[in-house]
Structure formats: structure tokens, C-alpha cells
Amino acid sequence: MISIQIEKSRISGALRCPSSKSYTHRAIAIASLAKGKSVINMPLLSRDTFATLSASSALGAKINQQGSRLNVAGKQTLYAPENIINAENSGTTLRIFAVMAALVKKGFTILTGDASLRKRPMQPVLDALTQLGVECYSSQMNGFAPLLIRGGGIHGGNVAIDGNISSQFLSSLLISTIYAKSPVSIRVRGQQVSKPYIKSTIAVMKKFGVTIDYEKDFLEYYIEKKKYRPTEFDVPADFSAAALLLSAGVLAGRSITLKGLDFSLPQADSKILEILKDMDVEISVNKIRGEVKVVGSEIIEGGSFDLIDSPDLLPVVSILALKARSPVKVTGIAHARLKETDRVANIASQIKKFGATVIEEKDKLLITAPRAPRNSTIQTFNDHRLFMAFTIASLLTEKSVVEGAEHIDVSYPNFLLDLIKLGAKIDYQ
């Protein structure tokens, strides 16, 4: 376990956000299914996306990196991998490639991940594949990885899938069922969480030449047999990272400007801009230049925020609550308990260490700020987003320690370097 020590800091400056992890995953997977040569510009290269690169290569795509771009030679006919596909800590990789593995011409594909990933639900994907005529198993018959997927193709037909756990189940089906042997109709049961991620999947599919029919409520989809065509795709900057950096600017900044943002493609965490305005943060947005600037404030407004479509903002909104003059209520977060960790419980337990008063319910956190954040030693439960959020929160304290620095390579390998560039006082212990 690698720990860092953070001292009270005032930060300022300008940064270009790292590229989007979710768009990088989708672009690599879809390019791997497009027969011919595609180019992916400015991909995020992190532990999670390396898992997707490895999975794509295992199924037969030829990928090489040239500077800030990936050249992908995709193929429609996939073959069983020579070895197990290890998705590491990436739920997106596991779920997308569990469905892609059904397109393998013949043979079996085994998929697994680290200890955390092997606790994340996979039964909805297995149930959907079974409805589509695919033979598939959880090796321990418990709905978790390791998974065993038999190739031979996706037969097609009607499928129903739960929408209240993760949008990744639906995205994985959309990406691969265009190669089903007959049309596929998908109906979402219950409420679909994280709809902007579905929009992201549909947007990338469209960039690679495939459009699908779906209802405006994102609960019904009709997919006819089509083919991806190779293309050149520019990965946008990541609003998930932007949200973290903007929160740093609000909590500990004089002013921070983020550059390179792309407002043309849907991203769930762009909701942070709306949230910051509701909190009465001084913020300016220039969509043409792709820039956002925030000015630090001694105190901000509280309020009620529904994160049903943007669960990755939970850590960000929770630390912003440390400066709010009134309580911050966060709802629509039950599915955040099924991320890399139970983020609801873990955030509640650790933010109390800063002196905040926290009321935790299944689908809600109510956070009241302390008079002044206390020095703390913070656990992050091997969760990259919790590490980054609590590192930012610690900038408000005289001196705090945050454990788990080794996990930032999952999504934002240069996070600490970027904070230090802005003036944060951070040392490795």
C-alpha cells in the first residue's frame, strides 16, 4: 500500500484533461470489430484501458501504438483466445468482452479479473446471452467471474435485461449484437441508470457507421444485422477527471482552467457544470474553445443532487460538501454500491474522519460540513476514484495521509503530477 502525505495547499493554473476512459474502451472494442484499419487518436492509456487492449488482441485484433494514437486492424471473425482474458479491475472490459466472446467462431473464452472485479455482478449479462442463444456460465455458478462463454455466434431474438445495476450490461449488448444471426430486440426492465453512458455507446457506434433504433426513454432497442466500418476516432477529454480537478479548484484553488474539453459528445459527468452552478461556484464555460474555469470560494451552497445518471460524481459531490454552508443531499446512488467498492458506505465512513456529519441510507447520503476539516488518515479501499477525491479533500487540512496511491493508474496515471503542477504539497511516505 502506497500512502501520500498532503499539506494544506492553494493551487492555481491551467491543465489539459486526460482523455476519456469510457470512450477509449468503446472505441477500441468497436474498432476491433470493424474489418479493416481504424485509427484512435488521443486514447487514455491506463490500467483499465490496457485490459481492453489486451482483450481485443486476444480475440484477434492487431493493435499498435504510434505516439498519441492507436492503429487497430479489426476483424469480424473472432477466434477463441489462446489464454484467459484478464480484465484486471475493469468492469467495462469484462462486460463488453463477455458479449464479444459469443461472436468467436468456435471454442470457449474464459474471462476473469482481480479480486474486486470478481465481486461485481455479471448475472444480467449471462441471462441476456442465454436468451440470445449463447451457452455461457459463471464458473462458480454464482453470477460472478470467472466466466465461460461458448462461441458460435449470437442467435438473436428478444431479450430483457435489468437496468438498475449498471449501464454497462446494455452497452455490451448494443456493441456486439449488430453481428447477431437475426435481429435483436432489447427491453430494459425497471429504471435504466447512467443513461448518458448508453448515449456514449450509441455515439461511438455511429462514428463507426452503425445506427440503431431505440425509444426516447432508453428502455427499448431494436438492432438489425449491420457491419462496422473502420474510421478515425478522436477520444474526447474526460469529464470524470475534469470533475475532480474542478472540485480541487473550488476547494483549494485561486483559479483553475481546464482545456481540451469536447462538448459535442455525451458524457455523464459533464453534469458537474450544472452542479457547480447550483452550488453558487464562480464558473465560466467556453464550449467553442473547450475550456472551463472555476474560482475558489471560502464557502459554497449546499442542496440536493440526483446522481442516478452520473454515479461517478458521488465522490466529487461528497468532498464539495465539506465547504457547503448548508447540508448536501445526494440521491440516486444505490448502484454506486456495486462499483469497484461500495462507494456509498466507504465515502460515508471516511468523510466522517474530516469532521463531517453523515447520514447514510441505501440510496442517499446527507452530508453536513464541519467547521474546519480535521487532519485525517484516509483509507480508499483500493478504489482509484476515492483516492483522488480524498486527496483533493485533504488539501483543506493542515496535514493528512491518504492510502492507495498505486491505484490511480486505473484511470488517471498523472493525477498526482498534475496536482503538484498546480501547487499541491504532496509527498510520498
Secondary structure as GFF3:
##gff-version 3
##sequence-region A 1 429
A	DSSP	beta_strand	3	7	.	.	.	ID=ss1
A	DSSP	beta_strand	11	16	.	.	.	ID=ss2
A	DSSP	alpha_helix	21	32	.	.	.	ID=ss3
A	DSSP	beta_strand	36	41	.	.	.	ID=ss4
A	DSSP	alpha_helix	47	58	.	.	.	ID=ss5
A	DSSP	beta_strand	62	66	.	.	.	ID=ss6
A	DSSP	beta_strand	69	74	.	.	.	ID=ss7
A	DSSP	beta_strand	85	86	.	.	.	ID=ss8
A	DSSP	alpha_helix	91	100	.	.	.	ID=ss9
A	DSSP	three_ten_helix	101	103	.	.	.	ID=ss10
A	DSSP	beta_strand	108	112	.	.	.	ID=ss11
A	DSSP	three_ten_helix	117	119	.	.	.	ID=ss12
A	DSSP	alpha_helix	123	131	.	.	.	ID=ss13
A	DSSP	beta_strand	136	138	.	.	.	ID=ss14
A	DSSP	beta_strand	147	150	.	.	.	ID=ss15
A	DSSP	beta_strand	157	162	.	.	.	ID=ss16
A	DSSP	alpha_helix	168	176	.	.	.	ID=ss17
A	DSSP	three_ten_helix	177	179	.	.	.	ID=ss18
A	DSSP	beta_strand	184	189	.	.	.	ID=ss19
A	DSSP	alpha_helix	195	207	.	.	.	ID=ss20
A	DSSP	beta_strand	213	214	.	.	.	ID=ss21
A	DSSP	beta_strand	220	223	.	.	.	ID=ss22
A	DSSP	beta_strand	232	234	.	.	.	ID=ss23
A	DSSP	alpha_helix	239	252	.	.	.	ID=ss24
A	DSSP	beta_strand	253	259	.	.	.	ID=ss25
A	DSSP	three_ten_helix	268	270	.	.	.	ID=ss26
A	DSSP	alpha_helix	271	278	.	.	.	ID=ss27
A	DSSP	beta_strand	282	286	.	.	.	ID=ss28
A	DSSP	beta_strand	291	295	.	.	.	ID=ss29
A	DSSP	beta_strand	303	306	.	.	.	ID=ss30
A	DSSP	three_ten_helix	311	313	.	.	.	ID=ss31
A	DSSP	alpha_helix	314	320	.	.	.	ID=ss32
A	DSSP	three_ten_helix	321	323	.	.	.	ID=ss33
A	DSSP	beta_strand	328	331	.	.	.	ID=ss34
A	DSSP	three_ten_helix	334	338	.	.	.	ID=ss35
A	DSSP	alpha_helix	343	351	.	.	.	ID=ss36
A	DSSP	three_ten_helix	352	354	.	.	.	ID=ss37
A	DSSP	beta_strand	357	361	.	.	.	ID=ss38
A	DSSP	beta_strand	364	368	.	.	.	ID=ss39
A	DSSP	beta_strand	377	378	.	.	.	ID=ss40
A	DSSP	alpha_helix	384	394	.	.	.	ID=ss41
A	DSSP	beta_strand	399	403	.	.	.	ID=ss42
A	DSSP	three_ten_helix	405	410	.	.	.	ID=ss43
A	DSSP	alpha_helix	415	421	.	.	.	ID=ss44
A	DSSP	beta_strand	425	428	.	.	.	ID=ss45
###
